[in-house]
Every structure is written in C-alpha cells, then in structure tokens.
Amino acid sequence: MNCIRVMLLMLSFAGVAGFSQAAAPRPVDVTVDASRAVGSLPPVWRFFGADEPNYATMKDGRKLLAELGELRPGEVYFRAHNLMTSGDGTPAFKWGSTNLYTETADGQPVYDFTVVDRIIDTYLARGVRPYLQIGFTPEAMSTAPTGTLYQHAWRPGFDYKLIATGWTWPPKSYEKWGELVYQWTKHNVERYGRAEVERWYFEVWNEANLRFYWQGTPADFYKLHDFAIAGVRRALPTARVGGPDTAGPGGEFMDGFLQHVTSGKNHATGQTGTPTDFLAFHAKGRPAFVDGHVRMGISQHLKEVDGGFTKVLSVPALANKPVVIGESDPEGCAACPGPQNAYRNGTMYSSYTAASFARIWELAEQRRVNLEGVLSWSFTFESQPWFAGYRQLATNGVDLPVLNVFRLFAQLGREKLRATSSAQIPLATVIADGIRGEPDVGVIATRAGTKIAILLWHYHDDDVAGPDAAVRIDIAGLPKKAARVSLWRVDGAHANSFAAWKAMGSPIAPDATQYAALEQASRLVAEPLPLARHGRAARIEVGLPRQGVALVVVGE
C-alpha cells in the first residue's frame, strides 16, 4: 500500500472541517486574553525515563532520543534504572547493565566506564542530559543471600515479584559504595567537563520505600543516600543532588528522609543533614478495565501528586526547593502489554497526557510548589511487535500519538495568559472524582513575544466514543501584527500512526513502503486557519474530536 492510499484511508474517517460523522458536536466557548499574563508555565514536560538503559544506544533508541532532544535542545533530561547494575550490557525487559564495578579475587575494586559512557555519550550527542540515577547494587557488592539470582528472568506475563533479585540488596561496604560513586562522578567531570556535569541531576536509587526495590530498612537507605551524595559532592562540590524518588508520596519513609536530610546526622560526613538541591517523588494513575473498555484513573494520579506536594511543603527548610515528579504516568508498568494497555497506542494516552499535565501545572500553582519537572516513564522497546501496548513514545522507530503531544507542549511559551473554557472540569472535581460525567474540554494559552499558543484537549476517563466538541475561541488583546493562524492536531485522523497501521490491516511486519507511510502518518502537520479579526479581537473555530488534542498558534 503506498503513502497516498494510506492518507486517503485516514481522510475517509476525518470528516468535514475537523468533525467526525457521529452525533452533533457539543458547543464549547473558549476565551483568551492575549494582553493579560497571569503567571508562568515552566516547561516541566521535558523529562523522560525508562528501566532499560541499554535501549538508548540501539537504533530505535538513538532515533527517539534525537527526537526528544529536538523538543528543547540541551534542556531535555533522561532518567534510567540499572546504570550501575552488573552484566554484559544486553538489554531485556525491566533490565539493563553496564558492569561499572567488579572486584578482583582479593576484593579490590575494578571500575569500567565503557558501557555507561556509551549511554551518556548517546544522550549528549542528541541534546539530552542525564537525570542520573545512582543504582543499583553491583553484584560484587550485594549482600543478597547465597544462591539469590542477580539478573532476573522476568518477562511480560510472569509474576512481577520475580524482578526483585540480587541488585535490590544493600552493599557490603558503604565506604566502597561511596568510593564507587566518587570515582564515577570524577570520571564524568574529566570526560564531559565540569560545566556540563553541573547541569545534570543526581539522585539515588528508585522507590526505596518499596520492599520490591530495596531489601534494606529505611535507615539503611538514608545511609546509602548519604554516602552516594558525599561521593558526588567530593568529586563535584557544585553538583545538583536530591531525591529520593519514592513510589507515590512516600508515607513514613519520606517523612524520615526529609527529617534526616534536614536535621539528622550524616552517615558519611558526620555533619548535620545531607545536601538537597531538589526533591523527587512519583505519581501514577490507576486504570481499570470496565465493560470491555479502559477507564483511566486520573483522579488517583492527581491525588498522589498532591500528596507529594504536601510532603514537600511540610518541612519549611525544603518547601521552596525545586520538585521533580520523577515518574508521572497513567499506571505502573511500562513493560506490561495486553488489552487493558492497548490504549497507549492511540489517542487515549495522548489526551490523558494533555489533561493530566494541565492539572499538575494548575495544582503546583495553587499549592505554590516550585515544580521543575514532570518525568514521563516512557521510551521505546527495541524489536518488539508493532503497537504491542507497551507504555512508550514510539514503536519500531515510528512515533506514537503521545509523542506529538510533547511536540505541542514544546511550542507553548513560558508566559501564561488568562484563558477559560465553558467545558473545562474544575481541578477539585477532577481530583475527587476523575472525569466520568461530561467530557473535559480544556485550554491553556501562552505568549512568547508576539506568538500566542492555545492548547486544547477533549478528554474523558472512559475510552468510548462520544460527540466532537465545536470549539469557538474568542481572543482579545491580539498584537497588532498577528495575522497568521496555524492548527496542529493529534486525534484519530491526524498525527496518528496507530490509525494508519489499522487502516493498512495491522500488518505484523510492515514493508519499507508501509513503514514510510506510517512515519508520514505520525507527523504533525500545520493547517492554516482563517482569522476573523476585528481590531485586536478575533474568533477562531476548531472541531475537536473526543480524546483529541490541538494547538492553535497565532502569530506573524
């Protein structure tokens, strides 16, 4: 099937003027005051991550990293597990390794930075910087009981508990652990330069409040953290350090951590407290499979975000620190496919991303949290079946709709404008109940110079069909020279490789021509829109399908 035929198939269900051919569209009124700034919109979306660090150096990983780097060159960050895990560097589900540390027969340390250098080199060459996770325990250091597996044998469908093997145990020597972190940081400064490494984030471990990831006690982790941070700061006193990247708000574990880093005795230095430049926790939604369709859990996601903000704000000495939500996703397991996760291929995932980020921005502003990053734990899985349902940004090198929402985010300015929508569900309602009644048709508007960007989304927790939204945008206070209007869409018929693949008949192995057509179908394409202008006011009309996202840009 050639590219033209695929595009014709897609256009056949696009409808007229952006509307589907289903029920009558729902009228929605949006107002934007382009002359009235109401705050800032930090680019918190520019953080990504994955369990599998070695995928970054493979063909699809390199391609995707380059696309992420293009979103905001030099300001995109990537977090990966397993950067210190022992092994030969062969990737697998929820696994990776670099063989950073081994020991001689008499227990002397051997440092080998070859594999981890290749990973970081790949990031930096594509405009991406490390959000460097210090973990996990190298095999030679692990206190795991004799006979414990080190590399797990988990695969999709197996019991998830099989993942927690020898790498989850505390080190035999915290001094050797701290020295390893020092040597690695010193090497990074020598290889990449002080100014470069100063721009990275350094944090220790992942979700150590879960027995699954950490077999020691909370106190053991605080000690591990102290020795690691001391090692980083010994090599680079100006390094940006923080943590602890807990699962959810972190409960008593986070309370203990915050107390320890502010007023506890540092296990490595003997001083009071531990350097903390940023704080990090995770937040996840909780979808369910209901009556044959997915029902998303945006309410749970936002409750965890708010719980984490509450923890940060509870300690006055830390309340103004930058916050990174180190994993922020619709649910927990990126590597778990299946019918209940097939929503990730299409517009359910992309519209959820727009609606959830909008609420996280709003919640941070309301709670006066210094939100610096919201990290999407989604990357790609090399050489896996097409559209298998993994939480990823691309499949076999072809972008999924969700990646295009990040491209829309990248066009937003930092100056937020006053904007309202007659169909936007209030934040308190979304946190309490999700979006289970009327759909959420929301708006964010920004200004950068004379460019006005208006982000629209049409979201519902239930992945079922519904009427389009007929959005009428009234803009006041336009710059005098603003004359050109462009529209970008991510919906069932635009920037959607999954829809194109299904139109092809869902081929198991697309040929070269089909592959090119899928790449073409995945791309965002700007459409010109008419601008009915009256002085400094204007009206724009946009059809927005259910689970669709759109960006309207008004400029010269």
C-alpha positions in Angstrom: 0.0 0.0 0.0 1.6 3.3 -1.0 1.7 6.5 1.1 -1.1 8.2 -0.9 -3.5 5.3 -0.4 -2.8 5.3 3.4 -3.5 9.0 3.7 -6.8 8.7 1.7 -7.9 5.9 4.1 -7.2 8.2 7.0 -9.0 11.1 5.4 -12.0 8.9 4.8 -12.8 9.0 8.6 -11.6 12.5 9.3 -15.0 14.1 8.4 -15.5 17.6 7.3 -13.8 20.7 8.9 -12.3 18.6 11.6 -15.6 16.9 12.8 -16.4 13.2 12.8 -19.7 12.0 11.3 -21.2 10.9 14.6 -23.6 12.8 16.9 -24.0 16.5 16.7 -21.0 18.4 18.1 -21.1 19.9 21.6 -20.6 23.7 21.5 -17.7 24.9 23.7 -16.8 28.6 24.2 -13.1 29.4 24.9 -11.9 32.9 25.7 -8.3 34.0 25.7 -7.0 37.5 26.7 -3.7 37.8 24.9 -2.9 41.0 26.7 -3.2 39.6 30.2 -0.5 37.4 31.6 -1.5 35.5 34.8 1.7 33.7 35.6 4.4 31.4 34.2 4.2 28.0 32.6 7.5 26.2 33.3 8.4 23.5 30.7 8.1 20.7 33.2 7.3 18.1 30.5 10.9 17.8 29.2 11.8 14.8 31.4 11.6 11.2 30.3 12.9 7.8 31.5 13.0 4.0 31.3 14.0 0.9 33.1 16.2 -0.3 30.3 19.3 2.0 29.9 20.9 0.0 27.0 18.0 0.6 24.7 19.3 4.2 24.4 22.3 3.0 22.3 20.2 0.9 19.9 18.8 2.0 16.5 15.3 2.9 17.6 16.6 4.3 20.9 19.0 6.6 19.2 16.4 7.8 16.8 13.9 8.5 19.6 16.5 10.3 21.8 17.3 12.6 18.9 13.6 13.4 18.6 13.3 14.1 22.3 16.4 16.3 22.1 14.9 18.4 19.4 12.0 19.3 21.6 14.2 21.7 23.6 17.9 21.1 22.9 20.0 20.9 25.9 17.1 21.1 28.3 15.6 17.6 27.9 16.6 15.1 30.7 16.5 11.3 30.7 16.4 9.1 33.8 17.3 5.3 33.6 17.4 2.5 36.1 20.3 -0.1 36.2 23.2 2.3 35.3 25.3 0.5 37.9 23.9 -3.0 37.6 26.4 -5.8 36.7 26.1 -7.6 33.4 27.3 -7.5 29.8 25.1 -4.6 28.6 22.5 -6.8 26.9 19.0 -5.1 27.3 15.9 -7.0 28.4 12.5 -6.1 29.8 12.9 -4.1 33.0 16.6 -4.8 33.0 19.9 -3.3 31.9 23.5 -3.4 32.9 26.9 -1.6 32.5 29.3 -3.6 34.5 30.5 -0.4 36.1 32.0 -2.2 39.1 33.6 -5.6 39.7 36.2 -6.8 42.1 39.4 -8.8 41.9 39.7 -12.1 43.7 41.2 -10.4 46.7 38.3 -7.8 46.8 40.0 -4.8 45.1 37.6 -2.6 43.1 37.7 -2.6 39.3 35.9 0.3 37.6 34.9 0.1 34.0 33.0 3.0 32.5 32.9 1.8 28.9 29.2 0.9 28.7 27.9 3.7 30.8 30.0 6.2 28.8 28.4 4.9 25.6 24.9 5.6 27.1 25.7 9.1 28.3 27.6 9.9 25.0 24.4 8.9 23.2 22.3 11.2 25.3 24.5 14.2 24.9 25.1 13.8 21.2 21.3 14.2 20.8 20.7 17.2 23.0 19.6 15.2 26.1 21.2 15.3 29.5 21.2 12.8 32.3 18.9 12.8 35.3 21.4 10.4 36.7 20.1 7.7 38.9 22.7 6.1 41.2 21.7 2.5 41.2 21.6 -0.4 41.6 24.0 -2.5 43.7 26.7 -4.1 41.7 26.8 -7.9 42.1 30.2 -7.9 43.8 28.9 -5.6 46.5 25.5 -7.2 47.1 24.6 -8.6 50.4 21.9 -10.8 48.9 21.9 -14.3 50.5 23.9 -17.0 48.8 22.0 -18.6 45.9 20.0 -15.5 45.2 19.7 -14.7 41.4 21.3 -11.5 40.4 19.8 -10.9 36.9 16.1 -11.7 37.0 14.3 -13.8 34.4 11.0 -11.8 34.3 9.1 -11.3 31.1 5.6 -10.0 30.4 3.1 -12.3 31.9 5.4 -13.6 34.7 4.9 -12.8 38.3 6.1 -9.2 38.8 7.9 -10.2 42.0 10.5 -12.1 40.0 12.1 -8.8 39.1 13.4 -8.2 42.7 16.7 -10.1 42.7 20.2 -9.5 44.0 20.6 -6.0 42.8 18.0 -4.8 45.3 20.1 -5.5 48.4 22.3 -3.1 50.3 26.0 -3.0 49.7 28.5 -5.0 51.8 30.5 -1.8 52.3 29.0 1.7 52.3 32.5 3.0 52.1 33.2 1.1 48.8 29.8 2.2 47.6 30.6 5.9 48.2 34.0 5.5 46.6 32.4 4.0 43.5 30.1 7.0 43.2 33.0 9.3 43.7 35.1 7.6 41.0 32.2 7.6 38.6 31.4 11.3 39.2 35.1 12.2 38.9 35.3 10.3 35.6 32.2 12.1 34.3 33.8 15.5 35.2 37.0 14.6 33.4 35.2 13.2 30.4 32.4 15.8 29.9 33.7 18.8 31.7 32.6 20.5 35.0 30.2 22.9 33.4 28.3 20.1 31.6 28.1 17.8 34.7 26.9 20.7 36.8 23.7 20.8 34.6 22.8 17.2 35.5 20.6 15.9 38.2 22.0 13.3 40.6 19.6 11.1 42.7 20.0 7.8 44.5 18.0 4.6 43.7 14.4 4.2 42.8 11.4 3.8 45.0 13.3 2.6 48.0 10.2 2.9 50.1 9.0 -0.3 48.4 10.5 -3.7 49.6 10.3 -4.6 46.0 13.2 -2.2 45.1 15.1 -2.1 48.4 15.7 -5.0 50.7 17.2 -2.9 53.5 15.5 -0.7 56.1 14.6 3.0 55.6 17.6 3.8 57.8 19.8 1.7 55.6 18.7 3.7 52.6 19.3 7.0 54.3 22.9 5.7 54.9 23.2 4.6 51.2 22.0 8.0 50.1 24.4 9.9 52.4 27.4 8.0 51.1 26.4 8.4 47.5 25.7 12.2 47.8 29.0 12.6 49.6 30.8 10.8 46.8 29.2 13.0 44.2 29.9 16.2 46.1 33.5 15.2 46.8 34.1 14.9 43.1 32.0 17.9 42.1 31.1 20.2 45.0 28.6 22.1 42.8 26.7 19.1 41.6 22.9 19.2 41.7 21.8 16.5 44.1 18.5 15.3 45.5 15.9 12.6 45.8 14.6 10.2 47.0 12.2 9.3 44.0 9.8 7.4 46.2 6.8 5.4 45.0 3.9 7.8 45.5 4.3 10.5 48.2 6.4 8.1 50.2 4.5 7.9 53.6 6.6 7.4 56.7 9.6 6.7 54.6 9.5 10.1 53.0 8.9 11.7 56.4 12.0 10.0 57.8 14.0 11.0 54.7 13.0 14.7 55.0 13.9 14.7 58.7 17.2 13.0 58.0 18.4 15.3 55.3 17.5 18.4 57.3 18.4 17.6 60.8 19.8 14.1 61.0 23.4 13.0 61.4 25.0 12.4 58.0 26.4 8.8 57.9 29.2 9.7 55.6 30.4 13.1 56.8 29.2 13.2 60.4 27.7 16.6 59.8 24.1 17.6 60.3 21.9 16.9 57.3 22.5 16.0 53.7 22.8 18.4 50.7 19.5 18.6 48.9 19.0 20.7 45.9 15.7 19.2 44.7 13.1 16.8 45.9 11.5 13.9 43.9 8.6 11.5 44.3 6.5 9.5 41.9 2.8 9.7 41.0 0.7 7.1 39.0 -2.9 6.7 37.9 -4.9 3.6 38.2 -6.9 2.5 35.1 -9.5 -0.3 35.2 -11.0 -2.5 32.5 -14.7 -1.8 32.7 -17.4 -3.3 30.4 -14.8 -4.1 27.7 -13.1 -0.7 27.7 -10.4 1.1 29.7 -11.4 3.6 32.3 -8.5 5.8 33.3 -7.6 6.8 36.8 -6.6 10.5 36.5 -8.1 11.1 40.0 -5.6 8.7 41.7 -2.8 10.2 39.7 -3.5 13.7 40.9 -4.1 12.6 44.5 -0.6 11.2 44.5 0.8 14.4 43.0 -1.0 16.4 45.7 0.2 14.0 48.4 3.8 14.5 47.3 3.4 18.3 47.2 2.0 18.1 50.8 5.1 16.2 51.9 7.5 18.7 50.3 5.7 21.7 51.9 5.6 20.1 55.3 9.3 20.9 56.0 9.9 24.7 56.0 13.6 24.3 55.2 12.7 22.4 52.0 9.4 24.0 51.0 10.9 26.2 48.3 13.2 23.6 46.8 12.6 22.6 43.1 10.4 19.5 42.8 10.7 16.8 40.1 7.9 14.2 39.8 10.5 11.6 38.9 7.9 9.3 37.3 4.4 10.5 36.4 2.3 8.1 34.4 -1.3 6.8 33.8 -0.3 3.5 35.6 2.7 1.5 36.8 4.3 -1.0 34.4 5.7 0.3 31.1 6.8 -3.2 30.0 3.4 -4.8 30.6 1.3 -5.1 27.4 -2.2 -6.6 27.0 -5.7 -5.5 26.0 -6.1 -3.3 29.1 -3.0 -1.4 28.0 -3.8 -1.1 24.3 -5.0 2.5 24.9 -1.3 3.5 25.0 -1.1 3.1 21.2 -3.7 5.8 20.3 -5.4 9.0 21.4 -6.5 7.8 24.9 -2.8 8.1 26.1 -2.2 11.4 24.2 -5.3 13.1 25.5 -4.7 11.8 29.1 -1.2 13.3 28.8 -2.6 16.8 27.9 -5.3 16.7 30.5 -3.1 15.4 33.4 -0.2 17.8 32.7 -2.6 20.7 32.6 -3.9 19.7 36.1 -0.4 19.2 37.5 0.6 22.6 36.4 -2.6 24.1 37.9 -2.1 22.1 41.2 1.5 23.2 41.5 0.5 26.8 41.0 -2.4 26.5 43.5 -0.1 24.9 46.2 2.8 27.3 45.4 5.2 24.4 44.7 8.4 25.1 42.8 7.7 22.5 40.2 10.7 21.9 37.9 10.0 18.6 36.2 7.3 16.0 35.5 9.0 12.9 34.1 7.2 10.5 31.8 8.4 7.0 32.3 8.1 6.0 28.7 10.6 5.4 26.0 10.7 2.6 23.5 11.1 -1.2 23.4 13.5 -2.4 20.7 12.5 -5.1 18.2 9.1 -5.8 19.8 5.8 -6.4 18.0 4.2 -3.3 16.4 1.7 -1.5 18.7 2.0 -4.2 21.4 0.6 -1.9 24.1 3.8 -1.0 26.0 4.0 2.4 27.5 6.3 4.0 25.0 6.7 7.0 22.8 7.4 5.1 19.6 7.1 1.6 18.2 9.8 0.2 16.0 11.0 3.7 15.3 7.6 5.2 14.4 6.2 7.8 16.7 3.0 7.2 18.6 0.4 10.0 19.1 1.5 10.7 22.6 4.9 11.9 21.4 3.2 14.5 19.3 1.6 16.0 22.4 5.0 16.7 23.8 5.8 18.4 20.5 2.7 20.6 21.1 3.9 21.3 24.7 7.3 22.4 23.2 5.5 25.2 21.3 4.0 26.7 24.4 5.6 29.8 25.8 6.6 30.4 29.4 4.2 33.3 29.9 0.7 32.0 30.7 -2.3 34.0 29.6 -5.8 34.3 31.0 -7.9 31.6 29.3 -11.2 29.9 30.1 -13.3 27.1 28.6 -17.0 26.6 29.2 -16.4 22.8 29.3 -13.3 22.6 31.5 -13.8 20.4 34.6 -12.7 22.2 37.8 -9.5 20.9 39.3 -11.1 19.9 42.6 -13.7 17.8 40.8 -11.0 16.0 38.7 -9.0 15.2 41.8 -12.1 14.0 43.7 -13.9 12.1 41.0 -11.9 12.0 37.8 -13.7 12.8 34.5 -16.6 10.4 34.5 -19.6 12.7 33.5 -19.3 15.3 30.9 -16.0 15.3 28.9 -13.3 17.7 29.8 -12.6 20.3 27.0 -9.9 22.5 28.4 -7.5 25.2 27.5 -4.0 26.6 28.3 -2.9 29.7 26.5 0.6 31.2 26.5 2.5 34.1 25.0 6.1 34.3 23.7 6.8 37.7 22.1 4.1 38.2 19.5 3.3 34.4 19.3 0.1 33.2 21.0 -0.2 29.5 21.5 -3.6 27.9 22.6 -3.6 24.3 23.7 -6.9 22.5 23.6 -7.8 19.0 24.8 -11.0 16.9 24.8 -10.7 14.1 27.4 -12.8 11.6 29.2 -11.7 8.8 31.5 -13.7 6.2 29.6 -12.3 5.1 26.3 -15.6 5.1 24.4 -16.9 7.1 21.5 -18.6 10.4 22.0 -19.6 13.6 20.2 -16.9 16.0 18.9 -16.5 19.5 20.5 -17.2 22.5 18.4 -14.8 25.0 20.0 -15.3 28.7 19.4 -12.2 30.6 20.5 -12.6 34.3 21.2 -9.3 36.1 21.5 -8.9 39.6 22.9 -5.8 41.8 23.0 -4.1 40.4 20.0 -0.8 42.0 18.9 -1.3 44.4 16.0 0.8 42.3 13.6 -0.8 38.9 14.5 -2.3 37.7 11.2 -1.3 34.1 10.6 -3.1 31.2 12.3 -1.8 27.6 12.3 -3.5 24.5 13.7 -1.8 21.2 14.8 -4.0 18.2 15.6 -3.4 14.9 17.4 -6.5 12.8 17.1 -8.0 9.8 15.3 -7.2 11.2 11.9 -4.1 13.4 12.5 -0.6 12.7 13.6 -1.7 9.1 14.4 0.5 6.2 13.2 -1.8 3.7 15.0 -4.8 4.7 13.0 -2.8 4.4 9.8 -1.5 0.9 10.8 -5.0 -0.3 11.4 -6.1 1.1 8.1 -3.4 -1.0 6.5 -4.9 -4.1 8.0 -2.5 -4.2 11.0 0.5 -5.8 9.3 2.7 -7.8 11.6 5.8 -6.8 9.6 5.3 -3.6 7.6 7.4 -3.5 4.4 9.5 -0.5 3.5 6.7 1.3 1.7 4.3 0.8 4.6 7.0 1.9 7.1 7.4 5.1 5.2 3.6 5.6 5.2 3.5 5.0 8.9 6.2 7.6 9.5 4.4 10.1 7.3 1.1 9.4 9.2 2.8 10.0 12.6 3.9 13.5 11.7 2.4 16.7 12.9 1.3 18.9 10.0 0.3 22.5 10.4 -3.0 23.6 8.9 -3.8 27.2 8.1 -6.9 28.6 9.7 -8.9 31.7 8.8 -8.8 34.5 11.3 -12.0 36.6 11.6 -10.3 39.7 13.1 -11.9 42.9 14.4 -9.3 45.3 15.6 -7.4 43.5 18.4 -10.0 40.8 18.8 -10.5 37.7 16.7 -12.6 34.5 16.6 -11.4 31.0 15.6 -13.4 27.9 15.3 -12.0 24.4 15.7 -13.6 20.9 15.6 -12.0 18.8 18.4 -12.8 15.0 18.4 -13.2 13.1 21.7 -9.7 12.2 23.0 -8.2 14.8 20.6 -5.6 17.4 21.4 -5.0 20.5 19.3 -2.7 23.6 19.3 -3.7 26.9 17.7 -0.8 29.3 17.1 -1.5 32.9 16.2 1.5 35.0 15.1 3.0 37.0 12.3 
